[in-house]
Amino acid sequence: MESQGAKSSNELAQYRTDLAVDRTLMAASRSLMAWVRTGLSMIGFGFTIYKFLSNEAQGLVRDPRNVGLFLIVLGIISIVFGGIEYLQTAREMRRNYGAKKIRKYPLIMALLVGGLGLALLLDALINHGS
């Protein structure tokens, strides 16, 4: 292990900047996963509401399908917004600080969950429509 006392002040400053960039990118990944969790919760809740209101509460809501579909669309939109925010942060870190280790796995997971939500939405619209 190298002693930090042997490094120049410029080397130490660059080292600390690199650590700050890594922390920022990890925070962006955590934020994206929070967006995905929120979106997945909305998608799941939308399907639950759709099924519950369709089967149990026929007279309470005029069209339960729309309530469920609204929540599903809102969940998909939140995943898309999270992905956009992640890409903007990663692009800024790369442009301003030369970040090389941009983690793509959180973005891949967001795309998979968003794609699944979109497929379920299309299935609900096509196969279960009235």
C-alpha positions, 0 to 999 in steps of 0.5 A: 500500500502506498503512503499518501504522504508520498503523493503530491497535492495534485495527485491527492486532489485527483485521487479524491476527485476520482473517489467523489466521481465514483460515489456520485455514480453509485448514488445515481445507480441507487437512485435509478433502482429507487425509481425502478422499485417505485415504478414496479410497485405502481405497476403491481398496484395497478394490476391489483386494483384492476383485478380487485375493482373488476371482481369485487367492487363492480358498482363503486368505480365506473371503470376500474380498468382505467384506474389500474391502467393509469397506475401501470402507465404511471409506473412505466413513466417513473422507470423511464424518468429514472433511466433518463436521470441516470443517463444524464448523470453518467453523461455529465460525469463522463464529460466533466470528469472523464469517468470511465466506470459507468455502470450499465447493469442498473440501466439494463435492469430498468429497461427490463422492468420497464419492458415487462411493464409495457408488455403487461400494459399491452396485454391488459389493453389487447386481451382484457379490453372491453 
